[in-house]
Amino acid sequence: MAKIIGVKFKQYGKLYYFAPGNGEFAEGQGVIVETARGAEYATVCMPCKEVPDEELVAPLKPVLRAATEKDLENMRRNEERRAPAMKTAAEKIAARGLDMKLVDCEFAFDGSKVVFYFTADGRVDFRELVKDLSSVFHMRIELRQIGVRDEAKLLGGFGPCGRECCCSVCMPDFQKVSIKMAKNQGLSLNPGKISGLCGRLMCCLAYENDYYAEACKKMPKVGSEVGTPEGTGTVVNANMLKMEVKVRIDKGDGAAYKDFHVEQLRFKRKGEKREEREEAGEES
């Protein structure tokens, strides 16, 4: 068993494990930890606990010390430098006529470098831009190209649901999202209705996909023919939360629309044909 604490570098970022050494750190406390980028400020989100060695990626980086008031002041000063740095970088980009969109910037805790994040349609030759920025900031300059989903995560905003973007408030990592998930849920495939601010499929499509994928197997397709207690009809709508189907039953010159629970219907469920073929193959 190894003793660890969990910290986050950003409020809604990933949780990282560090070795606390002999120190005791409370949840919400600021600490200075050793990273591949040098010393960084982080917030304790998981107090000291023991976990099995096989759950860890060794070796763990150490917690150097608890954060002091001077460290907090340093963090505030770095935050205040962001806006002027963004303005300066935007001016330099415009002067060079580079086809890139500046998204955000971040100063290292120790002030040794500044990282600028940008988006672009293709590769950008920013070597001269780095020289321009170095002459202004007199520190190491790093330009990092990111995707549109990363841009939405950094900038935040409100999605079609009226809530803040999941990626910026409650998702440490991006999930894989596919158009099949929208089909499983019976959603409109209009890109404008199932896309987030980033222009990609909304992350929330993956939240209940396991349920809808299973429910979809038990439901008849819209437009298919089913048998009901009141005769044969055509499926016009399916409610996978209630497991109910609206069926149109033609009667003479008119038609009746009625709701039935899926257990009341007779139809070929997904996988039944394959099972029948497998049984036939076993019999032969």
MIDOSE-1310 file (N, C-alpha, C; in nm, 2 decimals, decimal comma, always signed):
residues 284
maki	+0,08/-0,12/+0,00/+0,00/+0,00/+0,00/+0,09/+0,13/+0,00; +0,04/+0,23/-0,07/+0,12/+0,35/-0,08/+0,03/+0,47/-0,03; +0,09/+0,56/+0,03/+0,02/+0,68/+0,09/+0,02/+0,79/-0,02; -0,10/+0,84/-0,05/-0,11/+0,94/-0,16/-0,21/+1,05/-0,11
igvk	-0,20/+1,16/-0,19/-0,31/+1,26/-0,18/-0,34/+1,30/-0,32; -0,47/+1,34/-0,35/-0,51/+1,38/-0,48/-0,52/+1,53/-0,49; -0,47/+1,58/-0,60/-0,47/+1,73/-0,62/-0,52/+1,76/-0,76; -0,57/+1,88/-0,78/-0,61/+1,94/-0,91/-0,54/+2,07/-0,93
fkqy	-0,49/+2,09/-1,05/-0,43/+2,22/-1,09/-0,53/+2,32/-1,13; -0,65/+2,27/-1,18/-0,75/+2,36/-1,21/-0,88/+2,31/-1,15; -0,98/+2,40/-1,13/-1,10/+2,37/-1,05/-1,17/+2,24/-1,10; -1,18/+2,23/-1,24/-1,25/+2,12/-1,30/-1,16/+2,03/-1,38
gkly	-1,03/+2,03/-1,34/-0,93/+1,95/-1,41/-0,92/+1,81/-1,36; -0,83/+1,73/-1,41/-0,81/+1,60/-1,37/-0,75/+1,59/-1,23; -0,77/+1,47/-1,17/-0,72/+1,45/-1,04/-0,59/+1,37/-1,05; -0,48/+1,42/-0,99/-0,35/+1,36/-0,99/-0,31/+1,32/-0,85
yfap	-0,24/+1,21/-0,85/-0,18/+1,16/-0,72/-0,04/+1,20/-0,70; -0,01/+1,24/-0,57/+0,12/+1,28/-0,53/+0,15/+1,22/-0,40; +0,28/+1,20/-0,37/+0,33/+1,14/-0,25/+0,34/+1,25/-0,14; +0,26/+1,24/-0,03/+0,26/+1,35/+0,07/+0,38/+1,35/+0,16
gnge	+0,46/+1,24/+0,16/+0,57/+1,24/+0,25/+0,52/+1,23/+0,39; +0,58/+1,31/+0,48/+0,54/+1,31/+0,62/+0,44/+1,41/+0,65; +0,40/+1,49/+0,55/+0,31/+1,60/+0,57/+0,16/+1,55/+0,58; +0,08/+1,63/+0,65/-0,07/+1,61/+0,65/-0,14/+1,73/+0,59
faeg	-0,21/+1,70/+0,48/-0,28/+1,81/+0,41/-0,43/+1,79/+0,41; -0,50/+1,90/+0,43/-0,65/+1,89/+0,44/-0,71/+1,92/+0,30; -0,83/+1,87/+0,28/-0,90/+1,90/+0,15/-0,92/+2,05/+0,14; -0,89/+2,10/+0,02/-0,91/+2,25/-0,01/-0,78/+2,33/+0,02
qgvi	-0,68/+2,26/+0,08/-0,56/+2,33/+0,11/-0,47/+2,35/-0,02; -0,40/+2,46/-0,03/-0,31/+2,48/-0,14/-0,17/+2,42/-0,11; -0,11/+2,35/-0,21/+0,02/+2,29/-0,19/+0,11/+2,32/-0,31; +0,24/+2,31/-0,29/+0,33/+2,32/-0,40/+0,38/+2,18/-0,43
veta	+0,37/+2,14/-0,56/+0,41/+2,00/-0,59/+0,51/+2,00/-0,71; +0,59/+1,89/-0,71/+0,69/+1,88/-0,82/+0,63/+1,82/-0,94; +0,64/+1,88/-1,06/+0,59/+1,82/-1,18/+0,70/+1,82/-1,29; +0,67/+1,77/-1,40/+0,77/+1,77/-1,51/+0,80/+1,91/-1,56
rgae	+0,71/+2,00/-1,53/+0,73/+2,14/-1,57/+0,79/+2,23/-1,46; +0,83/+2,16/-1,35/+0,88/+2,23/-1,24/+0,78/+2,24/-1,12; +0,81/+2,33/-1,03/+0,72/+2,34/-0,91/+0,59/+2,41/-0,96; +0,47/+2,36/-0,92/+0,34/+2,41/-0,95/+0,25/+2,42/-0,83
yatv	+0,16/+2,51/-0,84/+0,06/+2,53/-0,73/-0,06/+2,44/-0,76; -0,11/+2,37/-0,66/-0,23/+2,28/-0,68/-0,31/+2,28/-0,55; -0,44/+2,24/-0,57/-0,53/+2,23/-0,45/-0,56/+2,09/-0,42; -0,56/+2,06/-0,29/-0,58/+1,92/-0,24/-0,73/+1,89/-0,26
cmpc	-0,77/+1,79/-0,33/-0,91/+1,75/-0,35/-0,94/+1,61/-0,28; -0,83/+1,54/-0,24/-0,84/+1,41/-0,18/-0,74/+1,41/-0,07; -0,78/+1,41/+0,06/-0,69/+1,40/+0,17/-0,60/+1,27/+0,17; -0,51/+1,26/+0,25/-0,42/+1,15/+0,26/-0,49/+1,02/+0,27
kevp	-0,46/+0,92/+0,19/-0,52/+0,79/+0,20/-0,42/+0,69/+0,15; -0,45/+0,56/+0,17/-0,36/+0,45/+0,12/-0,43/+0,38/+0,01; -0,36/+0,35/-0,10/-0,42/+0,28/-0,21/-0,32/+0,17/-0,25; -0,37/+0,06/-0,31/-0,28/-0,05/-0,35/-0,18/+0,00/-0,46
deel	-0,06/-0,06/-0,45/+0,05/-0,02/-0,54/+0,02/-0,04/-0,68; -0,07/-0,14/-0,72/-0,10/-0,17/-0,86/-0,19/-0,06/-0,92; -0,25/+0,02/-0,84/-0,33/+0,13/-0,89/-0,25/+0,26/-0,92; -0,13/+0,26/-0,90/-0,04/+0,37/-0,91/+0,05/+0,36/-1,03
vapl	+0,09/+0,47/-1,09/+0,20/+0,47/-1,19/+0,32/+0,53/-1,12; +0,41/+0,44/-1,09/+0,53/+0,48/-1,01/+0,64/+0,54/-1,10; +0,73/+0,62/-1,05/+0,72/+0,67/-0,92/+0,64/+0,80/-0,90; +0,58/+0,82/-0,78/+0,50/+0,93/-0,76/+0,58/+1,06/-0,74
kpvl	+0,54/+1,17/-0,79/+0,61/+1,30/-0,76/+0,57/+1,34/-0,62; +0,66/+1,41/-0,55/+0,63/+1,45/-0,41/+0,56/+1,59/-0,40; +0,49/+1,60/-0,29/+0,44/+1,73/-0,25/+0,56/+1,80/-0,18; +0,60/+1,92/-0,23/+0,72/+1,99/-0,18/+0,69/+2,05/-0,04
raat	+0,57/+2,12/-0,03/+0,53/+2,19/+0,09/+0,39/+2,25/+0,08; +0,34/+2,29/+0,19/+0,21/+2,36/+0,19/+0,23/+2,50/+0,13; +0,13/+2,55/+0,06/+0,14/+2,68/+0,00/+0,14/+2,79/+0,10; +0,21/+2,89/+0,08/+0,22/+3,01/+0,17/+0,14/+3,13/+0,12
ekdl	+0,13/+3,23/+0,19/+0,06/+3,35/+0,15/+0,14/+3,41/+0,03; +0,27/+3,40/+0,03/+0,35/+3,45/-0,08/+0,32/+3,37/-0,21; +0,30/+3,24/-0,19/+0,26/+3,16/-0,31/+0,13/+3,21/-0,37; +0,03/+3,23/-0,28/-0,10/+3,28/-0,33/-0,09/+3,41/-0,40
enmr	+0,00/+3,50/-0,34/+0,02/+3,63/-0,41/+0,08/+3,61/-0,54; +0,17/+3,52/-0,55/+0,23/+3,49/-0,68/+0,13/+3,44/-0,78; +0,04/+3,36/-0,74/-0,07/+3,31/-0,83/-0,16/+3,42/-0,88; -0,19/+3,51/-0,78/-0,27/+3,63/-0,82/-0,20/+3,72/-0,92
rnee	-0,07/+3,74/-0,90/+0,00/+3,82/-0,99/+0,01/+3,76/-1,13; +0,03/+3,63/-1,14/+0,03/+3,56/-1,27/-0,11/+3,58/-1,34; -0,22/+3,57/-1,26/-0,35/+3,58/-1,32/-0,37/+3,72/-1,37; -0,32/+3,82/-1,30/-0,33/+3,96/-1,35/-0,25/+3,99/-1,47
rrap	-0,15/+3,91/-1,50/-0,07/+3,93/-1,61/-0,13/+3,87/-1,74; -0,23/+3,79/-1,73/-0,29/+3,72/-1,84/-0,35/+3,81/-1,94; -0,43/+3,90/-1,90/-0,50/+3,99/-1,99/-0,41/+4,08/-2,07; -0,31/+4,15/-2,01/-0,21/+4,22/-2,09/-0,13/+4,14/-2,18
amkt	-0,10/+4,01/-2,14/-0,02/+3,92/-2,22/-0,10/+3,88/-2,35; -0,23/+3,85/-2,33/-0,32/+3,82/-2,44/-0,32/+3,93/-2,54; -0,34/+4,05/-2,49/-0,35/+4,17/-2,58/-0,22/+4,19/-2,66; -0,11/+4,17/-2,59/+0,02/+4,19/-2,66/+0,04/+4,08/-2,77
aaek	+0,01/+3,96/-2,73/+0,02/+3,85/-2,83/-0,07/+3,86/-2,95; -0,19/+3,91/-2,92/-0,29/+3,93/-3,03/-0,23/+4,03/-3,13; -0,17/+4,14/-3,08/-0,12/+4,24/-3,16/+0,00/+4,19/-3,24; +0,08/+4,11/-3,18/+0,20/+4,05/-3,26/+0,15/+3,96/-3,37
iaar	+0,05/+3,88/-3,34/-0,01/+3,78/-3,44/-0,07/+3,86/-3,55; -0,14/+3,97/-3,53/-0,20/+4,05/-3,63/-0,09/+4,12/-3,72; +0,02/+4,16/-3,65/+0,13/+4,23/-3,72/+0,20/+4,13/-3,82; +0,21/+4,00/-3,78/+0,27/+3,90/-3,86/+0,17/+3,84/-3,97
gldm	+0,04/+3,88/-3,95/-0,06/+3,83/-4,04/-0,07/+3,68/-4,04; -0,06/+3,62/-3,92/-0,07/+3,47/-3,91/-0,22/+3,43/-3,90; -0,25/+3,32/-3,96/-0,38/+3,26/-3,96/-0,40/+3,17/-3,84; -0,42/+3,24/-3,72/-0,43/+3,16/-3,60/-0,52/+3,24/-3,51
klvd	-0,59/+3,17/-3,42/-0,68/+3,24/-3,33/-0,63/+3,21/-3,18; -0,59/+3,32/-3,12/-0,54/+3,31/-2,98/-0,66/+3,28/-2,89; -0,64/+3,18/-2,80/-0,75/+3,13/-2,71/-0,72/+3,17/-2,57; -0,60/+3,14/-2,52/-0,58/+3,17/-2,38/-0,43/+3,17/-2,36
cefa	-0,38/+3,21/-2,24/-0,24/+3,20/-2,20/-0,23/+3,16/-2,06; -0,12/+3,11/-2,02/-0,09/+3,06/-1,88/+0,05/+3,08/-1,84; +0,07/+3,15/-1,73/+0,21/+3,17/-1,68/+0,25/+3,06/-1,59; +0,37/+3,01/-1,60/+0,42/+2,91/-1,51/+0,42/+2,97/-1,37
fdgs	+0,41/+2,88/-1,27/+0,40/+2,93/-1,13/+0,53/+3,01/-1,09; +0,64/+2,96/-1,14/+0,77/+3,03/-1,10/+0,80/+3,14/-1,19; +0,71/+3,17/-1,29/+0,74/+3,28/-1,38/+0,85/+3,26/-1,49; +0,88/+3,13/-1,51/+0,99/+3,10/-1,60/+0,95/+3,10/-1,75
kvvf	+0,82/+3,08/-1,77/+0,77/+3,07/-1,91/+0,62/+3,11/-1,91; +0,57/+3,14/-2,03/+0,43/+3,16/-2,06/+0,39/+3,08/-2,18; +0,27/+3,01/-2,16/+0,22/+2,92/-2,27/+0,10/+2,99/-2,33; +0,10/+3,00/-2,46/-0,01/+3,06/-2,54/-0,08/+2,95/-2,61
yfta	-0,21/+2,94/-2,60/-0,29/+2,84/-2,66/-0,37/+2,90/-2,78; -0,36/+2,83/-2,90/-0,43/+2,89/-3,01/-0,49/+2,78/-3,10; -0,59/+2,82/-3,18/-0,65/+2,72/-3,28/-0,61/+2,77/-3,42; -0,61/+2,68/-3,51/-0,58/+2,71/-3,65/-0,62/+2,59/-3,74
dgrv	-0,66/+2,62/-3,86/-0,70/+2,52/-3,95/-0,59/+2,42/-3,99; -0,47/+2,47/-4,00/-0,36/+2,39/-4,04/-0,23/+2,42/-3,95; -0,12/+2,38/-4,01/+0,01/+2,41/-3,94/+0,04/+2,56/-3,96; +0,10/+2,62/-3,85/+0,14/+2,76/-3,86/+0,28/+2,77/-3,82
dfre	+0,35/+2,85/-3,91/+0,50/+2,88/-3,88/+0,51/+3,00/-3,79; +0,52/+2,97/-3,66/+0,52/+3,08/-3,56/+0,66/+3,11/-3,51; +0,76/+3,07/-3,58/+0,90/+3,09/-3,53/+0,93/+3,24/-3,50; +0,90/+3,32/-3,60/+0,92/+3,46/-3,58/+0,84/+3,53/-3,47
lvkd	+0,72/+3,47/-3,46/+0,63/+3,52/-3,35/+0,69/+3,49/-3,22; +0,75/+3,38/-3,20/+0,81/+3,34/-3,07/+0,93/+3,44/-3,04; +1,00/+3,48/-3,14/+1,11/+3,58/-3,12/+1,05/+3,71/-3,07; +0,94/+3,75/-3,14/+0,88/+3,88/-3,10/+0,83/+3,88/-2,96
lssv	+0,77/+3,77/-2,92/+0,71/+3,76/-2,78/+0,83/+3,75/-2,68; +0,93/+3,68/-2,72/+1,05/+3,66/-2,62/+1,11/+3,80/-2,59; +1,11/+3,89/-2,69/+1,17/+4,02/-2,68/+1,09/+4,11/-2,59; +0,96/+4,07/-2,58/+0,86/+4,15/-2,49/+0,86/+4,10/-2,35
fhmr	+0,85/+3,97/-2,33/+0,83/+3,91/-2,20/+0,96/+3,86/-2,13; +1,06/+3,85/-2,21/+1,19/+3,81/-2,15/+1,19/+3,68/-2,07; +1,12/+3,58/-2,12/+1,11/+3,45/-2,06/+1,08/+3,35/-2,17; +1,08/+3,22/-2,13/+1,06/+3,12/-2,23/+0,91/+3,13/-2,28
ielr	+0,90/+3,12/-2,42/+0,77/+3,13/-2,48/+0,73/+2,99/-2,54; +0,61/+2,94/-2,51/+0,56/+2,82/-2,57/+0,43/+2,84/-2,64; +0,41/+2,81/-2,76/+0,28/+2,82/-2,83/+0,23/+2,68/-2,86; +0,11/+2,66/-2,81/+0,05/+2,52/-2,82/-0,08/+2,52/-2,90
qigv	-0,09/+2,45/-3,01/-0,21/+2,44/-3,09/-0,31/+2,34/-3,03; -0,43/+2,38/-3,01/-0,53/+2,30/-2,95/-0,65/+2,28/-3,05; -0,74/+2,18/-3,02/-0,86/+2,16/-3,10/-0,97/+2,25/-3,05; -1,09/+2,24/-3,13/-1,20/+2,32/-3,10/-1,27/+2,27/-2,97
rdea	-1,26/+2,15/-2,93/-1,32/+2,10/-2,81/-1,24/+2,15/-2,69; -1,10/+2,16/-2,70/-1,02/+2,21/-2,60/-1,05/+2,36/-2,58; -1,07/+2,43/-2,69/-1,11/+2,57/-2,69/-1,23/+2,59/-2,60; -1,34/+2,51/-2,63/-1,46/+2,53/-2,55/-1,44/+2,50/-2,41
kllg	-1,35/+2,40/-2,38/-1,32/+2,37/-2,24/-1,25/+2,49/-2,17; -1,16/+2,55/-2,24/-1,09/+2,66/-2,18/-1,17/+2,79/-2,16; -1,25/+2,82/-2,26/-1,33/+2,94/-2,26/-1,46/+2,93/-2,18; -1,52/+2,80/-2,18/-1,65/+2,78/-2,12/-1,76/+2,85/-2,20
gfgp	-1,88/+2,85/-2,14/-2,00/+2,90/-2,21/-2,12/+2,82/-2,17; -2,24/+2,85/-2,24/-2,36/+2,79/-2,21/-2,41/+2,71/-2,33; -2,44/+2,58/-2,30/-2,49/+2,50/-2,41/-2,64/+2,52/-2,44; -2,69/+2,44/-2,54/-2,83/+2,45/-2,58/-2,92/+2,42/-2,47
cgre	-2,88/+2,35/-2,37/-2,97/+2,31/-2,25/-2,98/+2,43/-2,15; -2,90/+2,53/-2,17/-2,90/+2,65/-2,08/-2,80/+2,63/-1,96; -2,73/+2,52/-1,95/-2,63/+2,50/-1,85/-2,49/+2,52/-1,90; -2,40/+2,54/-1,81/-2,26/+2,56/-1,86/-2,21/+2,44/-1,92
cccs	-2,12/+2,45/-2,02/-2,06/+2,34/-2,09/-2,01/+2,23/-1,99; -2,04/+2,11/-2,01/-2,00/+2,00/-1,93/-1,84/+1,99/-1,93; -1,78/+2,01/-2,04/-1,64/+2,00/-2,05/-1,56/+2,10/-1,96; -1,63/+2,21/-1,93/-1,56/+2,32/-1,86/-1,59/+2,32/-1,71
vcmp	-1,69/+2,24/-1,67/-1,73/+2,24/-1,53/-1,74/+2,10/-1,46; -1,75/+1,99/-1,53/-1,76/+1,87/-1,46/-1,70/+1,75/-1,53; -1,62/+1,77/-1,64/-1,56/+1,66/-1,72/-1,41/+1,68/-1,72; -1,34/+1,60/-1,64/-1,19/+1,60/-1,65/-1,13/+1,56/-1,78
dfqk	-1,20/+1,47/-1,85/-1,15/+1,42/-1,98/-1,27/+1,42/-2,08; -1,24/+1,43/-2,21/-1,34/+1,42/-2,31/-1,37/+1,28/-2,33; -1,50/+1,25/-2,36/-1,55/+1,12/-2,39/-1,57/+1,10/-2,54; -1,56/+0,98/-2,58/-1,59/+0,95/-2,72/-1,74/+0,96/-2,75
vsik	-1,78/+1,04/-2,85/-1,92/+1,06/-2,88/-1,94/+1,03/-3,03; -2,04/+0,95/-3,06/-2,07/+0,91/-3,20/-2,21/+0,94/-3,24; -2,24/+0,95/-3,37/-2,37/+0,98/-3,42/-2,47/+0,87/-3,38; -2,41/+0,75/-3,36/-2,50/+0,63/-3,33/-2,56/+0,66/-3,19
makn	-2,50/+0,73/-3,10/-2,56/+0,76/-2,97/-2,68/+0,85/-2,99; -2,68/+0,94/-3,08/-2,80/+1,02/-3,11/-2,91/+0,94/-3,17; -2,87/+0,84/-3,26/-2,97/+0,76/-3,32/-3,04/+0,67/-3,21; -2,96/+0,62/-3,12/-3,01/+0,53/-3,02/-3,12/+0,60/-2,93
qgls	-3,10/+0,73/-2,91/-3,19/+0,81/-2,83/-3,30/+0,87/-2,91; -3,31/+0,84/-3,04/-3,42/+0,89/-3,12/-3,42/+1,04/-3,14; -3,30/+1,10/-3,14/-3,29/+1,24/-3,15/-3,28/+1,28/-3,30; -3,32/+1,41/-3,32/-3,30/+1,46/-3,46/-3,16/+1,46/-3,50
lnpg	-3,12/+1,42/-3,62/-2,98/+1,42/-3,66/-2,94/+1,56/-3,72; -3,02/+1,66/-3,70/-2,98/+1,79/-3,74/-2,86/+1,84/-3,66; -2,75/+1,87/-3,73/-2,63/+1,90/-3,66/-2,64/+2,02/-3,56; -2,73/+2,11/-3,59/-2,75/+2,23/-3,51/-2,82/+2,19/-3,38
kisg	-2,88/+2,08/-3,37/-2,96/+2,04/-3,25/-2,88/+1,94/-3,16; -2,78/+1,88/-3,22/-2,70/+1,78/-3,14/-2,55/+1,82/-3,12; -2,52/+1,94/-3,16/-2,38/+1,99/-3,15/-2,37/+2,09/-3,04; -2,25/+2,09/-2,98/-2,22/+2,19/-2,87/-2,16/+2,31/-2,93
lcgr	-2,11/+2,40/-2,84/-2,05/+2,53/-2,88/-1,93/+2,50/-2,96; -1,87/+2,39/-2,95/-1,74/+2,36/-3,02/-1,77/+2,32/-3,17; -1,90/+2,29/-3,20/-1,94/+2,24/-3,33/-1,93/+2,09/-3,34; -1,89/+2,03/-3,24/-1,88/+1,88/-3,24/-2,01/+1,83/-3,16
lmcc	-2,03/+1,69/-3,17/-2,14/+1,63/-3,10/-2,13/+1,66/-2,95; -2,25/+1,69/-2,89/-2,25/+1,72/-2,75/-2,20/+1,60/-2,66; -2,12/+1,63/-2,57/-2,06/+1,53/-2,48/-2,17/+1,46/-2,40; -2,28/+1,53/-2,37/-2,39/+1,46/-2,29/-2,46/+1,35/-2,36
laye	-2,44/+1,33/-2,49/-2,50/+1,22/-2,56/-2,45/+1,09/-2,51; -2,33/+1,09/-2,45/-2,27/+0,97/-2,40/-2,32/+0,93/-2,26; -2,38/+1,02/-2,18/-2,42/+1,00/-2,04/-2,51/+0,88/-2,02; -2,61/+0,87/-2,10/-2,71/+0,76/-2,08/-2,71/+0,67/-2,20
ndyy	-2,60/+0,66/-2,27/-2,60/+0,58/-2,39/-2,62/+0,43/-2,36; -2,56/+0,39/-2,25/-2,57/+0,24/-2,22/-2,72/+0,20/-2,20; -2,79/+0,29/-2,14/-2,94/+0,26/-2,12/-3,01/+0,26/-2,25; -2,99/+0,36/-2,33/-3,06/+0,37/-2,46/-3,02/+0,26/-2,56
aeac	-2,89/+0,22/-2,55/-2,84/+0,11/-2,64/-2,92/-0,02/-2,61; -2,94/-0,05/-2,48/-3,01/-0,17/-2,44/-3,16/-0,15/-2,47; -3,22/-0,03/-2,44/-3,36/-0,01/-2,47/-3,39/-0,02/-2,62; -3,30/+0,03/-2,70/-3,32/+0,03/-2,84/-3,33/-0,12/-2,90
kkmp	-3,26/-0,21/-2,84/-3,27/-0,35/-2,88/-3,41/-0,41/-2,85; -3,48/-0,36/-2,75/-3,61/-0,41/-2,71/-3,73/-0,34/-2,78; -3,70/-0,23/-2,85/-3,81/-0,16/-2,91/-3,82/-0,18/-3,06; -3,94/-0,18/-3,12/-3,95/-0,18/-3,27/-3,91/-0,05/-3,33
kvgs	-3,87/-0,06/-3,46/-3,83/+0,06/-3,53/-3,95/+0,14/-3,57; -3,93/+0,28/-3,57/-4,04/+0,36/-3,62/-4,06/+0,33/-3,77; -4,19/+0,31/-3,81/-4,22/+0,27/-3,95/-4,24/+0,12/-3,97; -4,20/+0,04/-3,87/-4,21/-0,10/-3,88/-4,35/-0,15/-3,84
evgt	-4,38/-0,27/-3,88/-4,52/-0,33/-3,86/-4,51/-0,41/-3,73; -4,61/-0,40/-3,64/-4,61/-0,48/-3,52/-4,75/-0,53/-3,50; -4,76/-0,64/-3,42/-4,89/-0,69/-3,38/-4,92/-0,64/-3,24; -5,05/-0,59/-3,22/-5,10/-0,54/-3,10/-5,22/-0,62/-3,06
pegt	-5,27/-0,60/-2,93/-5,39/-0,67/-2,89/-5,51/-0,63/-2,97; -5,50/-0,51/-3,05/-5,61/-0,46/-3,12/-5,59/-0,48/-3,27; -5,49/-0,56/-3,31/-5,47/-0,58/-3,45/-5,33/-0,53/-3,49; -5,30/-0,55/-3,62/-5,17/-0,51/-3,67/-5,16/-0,36/-3,70
gtvv	-5,05/-0,30/-3,67/-5,04/-0,16/-3,69/-4,90/-0,12/-3,73; -4,88/+0,01/-3,75/-4,75/+0,07/-3,78/-4,70/+0,16/-3,67; -4,57/+0,14/-3,63/-4,51/+0,22/-3,53/-4,49/+0,37/-3,58; -4,54/+0,46/-3,51/-4,52/+0,60/-3,55/-4,43/+0,68/-3,45
nanm	-4,41/+0,62/-3,33/-4,33/+0,69/-3,23/-4,29/+0,59/-3,12; -4,17/+0,61/-3,06/-4,13/+0,52/-2,95/-4,07/+0,60/-2,84; -4,12/+0,57/-2,72/-4,07/+0,64/-2,60/-3,99/+0,54/-2,52; -3,86/+0,55/-2,53/-3,77/+0,46/-2,46/-3,76/+0,47/-2,31
lkme	-3,80/+0,59/-2,26/-3,80/+0,60/-2,11/-3,91/+0,53/-2,05; -4,03/+0,53/-2,11/-4,14/+0,46/-2,06/-4,16/+0,32/-2,12; -4,07/+0,29/-2,22/-4,08/+0,17/-2,30/-4,22/+0,15/-2,36; -4,27/+0,26/-2,41/-4,40/+0,26/-2,48/-4,39/+0,30/-2,63
vkvr	-4,48/+0,25/-2,71/-4,48/+0,27/-2,85/-4,62/+0,32/-2,89; -4,62/+0,43/-2,98/-4,75/+0,47/-3,04/-4,76/+0,40/-3,17; -4,88/+0,34/-3,19/-4,90/+0,26/-3,31/-5,03/+0,31/-3,38; -5,02/+0,32/-3,51/-5,13/+0,36/-3,60/-5,20/+0,23/-3,65
idkg	-5,32/+0,21/-3,61/-5,40/+0,10/-3,66/-5,51/+0,14/-3,76; -5,49/+0,10/-3,88/-5,59/+0,13/-3,98/-5,72/+0,06/-3,96; -5,83/+0,13/-3,96/-5,96/+0,07/-3,95/-6,06/+0,13/-4,05; -6,08/+0,05/-4,15/-6,17/+0,10/-4,26/-6,12/+0,22/-4,33
dgaa	-6,20/+0,33/-4,32/-6,16/+0,45/-4,39/-6,07/+0,54/-4,30; -6,06/+0,51/-4,17/-5,99/+0,59/-4,08/-5,87/+0,51/-4,01; -5,81/+0,57/-3,91/-5,70/+0,51/-3,84/-5,71/+0,56/-3,70; -5,67/+0,47/-3,61/-5,66/+0,50/-3,46/-5,52/+0,49/-3,42
ykdf	-5,48/+0,59/-3,33/-5,35/+0,59/-3,27/-5,36/+0,56/-3,12; -5,28/+0,45/-3,08/-5,29/+0,41/-2,95/-5,15/+0,38/-2,89; -5,13/+0,40/-2,76/-5,00/+0,37/-2,70/-5,01/+0,23/-2,64; -4,90/+0,15/-2,66/-4,89/+0,02/-2,60/-4,75/+0,00/-2,54
hveq	-4,75/-0,07/-2,43/-4,62/-0,11/-2,37/-4,55/-0,21/-2,46; -4,42/-0,20/-2,46/-4,35/-0,29/-2,56/-4,38/-0,44/-2,53; -4,41/-0,48/-2,41/-4,44/-0,62/-2,38/-4,57/-0,66/-2,44; -4,65/-0,57/-2,48/-4,78/-0,60/-2,54/-4,77/-0,62/-2,69
lrfk	-4,66/-0,60/-2,75/-4,64/-0,60/-2,89/-4,57/-0,73/-2,94; -4,60/-0,77/-3,06/-4,53/-0,88/-3,13/-4,45/-0,83/-3,25; -4,32/-0,85/-3,24/-4,24/-0,81/-3,35/-4,10/-0,88/-3,34; -4,03/-0,87/-3,44/-3,89/-0,93/-3,44/-3,79/-0,84/-3,37
rkge	-3,74/-0,88/-3,26/-3,64/-0,80/-3,19/-3,51/-0,82/-3,25; -3,42/-0,71/-3,23/-3,28/-0,72/-3,28/-3,21/-0,84/-3,22; -3,15/-0,92/-3,31/-3,07/-1,03/-3,26/-3,15/-1,16/-3,27; -3,28/-1,16/-3,29/-3,36/-1,28/-3,29/-3,33/-1,36/-3,42
kree	-3,32/-1,29/-3,53/-3,29/-1,36/-3,66/-3,16/-1,43/-3,65; -3,06/-1,36/-3,59/-2,93/-1,43/-3,58/-2,93/-1,55/-3,49; -3,01/-1,54/-3,38/-3,02/-1,65/-3,29/-3,09/-1,77/-3,36; -3,19/-1,74/-3,44/-3,26/-1,84/-3,52/-3,17/-1,91/-3,61
reea	-3,09/-1,83/-3,68/-2,99/-1,89/-3,78/-2,89/-1,98/-3,71; -2,84/-1,94/-3,59/-2,75/-2,02/-3,51/-2,81/-2,15/-3,47; -2,94/-2,14/-3,43/-3,01/-2,26/-3,38/-3,03/-2,36/-3,50; -3,06/-2,30/-3,62/-3,08/-2,38/-3,74/-2,95/-2,45/-3,78
gees	-2,83/-2,37/-3,76/-2,70/-2,43/-3,79/-2,67/-2,54/-3,70; -2,71/-2,53/-3,57/-2,68/-2,64/-3,48/-2,76/-2,76/-3,51; -2,89/-2,74/-3,55/-2,97/-2,86/-3,58/-2,92/-2,93/-3,71; -2,87/-2,86/-3,81/-2,82/-2,92/-3,93/-2,69/-2,99/-3,90
